Amino acid sequence: MSVVAIDIGLKRIGAAVCLNGVIMPLDAVLRHNREQAARDIDELLREYKAEVLVVGLPTNDEMRRRIRHFASLLKFDGKIVFVDEDFSSCEAKERMRGVVKQKRDGRVDSLSAVIILERFNGSRR
């Protein structure tokens, strides 16, 4: 079963995939507008033949509303699961400290998606 996770931000959407039990970060999707970003995520879901989409959901009410709206734009027929994403970006930055120079290139966003996917996998055990 292929599971894809996304960490939705206002400028970038981090992405990760779990294939055969191995979680890997993917290139982040750069957001120009909602429709383009939704098309790009739909393509990613098709490419990895995703059966489940895990979406990080923050506690901030406005961002929760925006993220649920974005998820509704997707043409995904599989199961969508929302999981807590609180502090995933902070954890991602901590994991990357000293390993690579941190830039705004989407790596932190995709590592956040990895953490969201790890949380999802941990909650299923």
C-alpha positions in Angstrom: 0.0 0.0 0.0 1.3 3.4 -0.9 0.8 6.3 1.5 1.6 9.9 0.7 1.8 12.7 3.3 1.7 16.4 2.8 2.5 19.4 4.9 0.5 22.3 3.5 2.0 25.8 3.8 1.1 29.0 2.1 4.2 29.0 -0.2 5.2 25.3 -0.3 3.7 21.9 0.2 6.1 19.4 1.7 5.6 15.8 0.5 6.7 12.3 1.6 5.8 8.8 0.6 5.9 5.5 2.3 6.6 2.6 0.0 7.1 -1.0 1.4 7.5 0.5 4.9 10.2 3.0 3.9 9.4 6.7 4.3 11.1 9.0 1.8 10.9 12.8 1.4 9.8 14.0 -2.0 10.4 17.4 -3.7 8.2 20.1 -2.2 5.5 21.6 -4.4 5.8 25.3 -4.9 2.4 27.0 -4.5 1.6 29.7 -7.1 -2.1 29.3 -6.5 -4.5 26.7 -5.0 -5.6 25.2 -8.3 -2.1 24.7 -9.6 -1.0 23.2 -6.2 -4.0 20.9 -6.2 -3.2 19.7 -9.7 0.5 19.1 -8.7 -0.5 17.1 -5.6 -3.1 15.1 -7.7 -0.3 14.2 -10.1 2.0 13.2 -7.3 -0.8 10.9 -5.8 -1.3 9.3 -9.3 2.5 8.9 -9.8 2.9 7.0 -6.5 -0.5 5.2 -6.8 -1.4 6.4 -3.4 -4.2 4.7 -1.6 -4.1 7.0 1.5 -3.3 10.7 1.8 -2.1 11.9 5.2 -2.6 15.6 5.7 -1.0 17.5 8.5 -3.5 19.6 10.4 -2.4 22.4 12.8 -4.3 23.6 15.8 -4.7 27.1 14.4 -8.4 27.4 13.3 -7.8 29.6 10.2 -5.1 27.3 8.9 -7.2 24.2 9.6 -10.0 25.7 7.5 -7.6 26.5 4.7 -6.1 23.1 4.7 -9.4 21.3 4.8 -10.5 23.5 1.8 -7.3 22.7 -0.1 -7.9 18.9 0.5 -11.4 19.3 -0.9 -9.9 20.6 -4.2 -8.1 17.3 -4.7 -9.5 14.8 -7.2 -8.3 11.9 -5.0 -10.5 8.8 -4.6 -8.5 7.2 -1.8 -8.8 7.7 1.9 -7.8 11.1 3.4 -6.6 11.1 7.0 -5.9 14.3 8.9 -3.2 14.1 11.6 -1.7 16.5 14.1 1.2 18.4 12.6 2.0 20.6 15.6 5.8 21.3 15.9 6.6 19.1 12.9 8.5 22.0 11.2 10.4 22.7 14.4 11.3 19.0 14.7 12.3 19.0 11.0 14.6 22.0 11.5 16.1 20.3 14.5 16.8 17.1 12.6 18.5 19.1 9.8 20.6 21.2 12.1 24.3 20.7 11.4 23.6 18.3 8.5 22.7 20.7 5.7 22.5 24.5 5.5 18.9 25.4 5.9 17.4 27.2 2.9 13.9 27.9 1.8 14.0 25.2 -0.9 11.3 22.9 0.5 13.5 20.4 2.2 12.2 21.4 5.7 8.7 21.2 4.4 9.2 17.7 3.0 11.0 16.5 6.2 7.9 17.8 8.0 5.8 15.6 5.8 8.1 12.7 6.7 7.4 13.4 10.4 3.7 13.6 9.8 3.8 10.3 8.0 5.9 8.8 10.9 3.2 10.0 13.4 0.5 8.4 11.2 2.4 5.1 11.0 3.0 5.2 14.8 -0.7 5.8 15.5 -1.7 2.7 13.5 0.4 0.3 15.7 
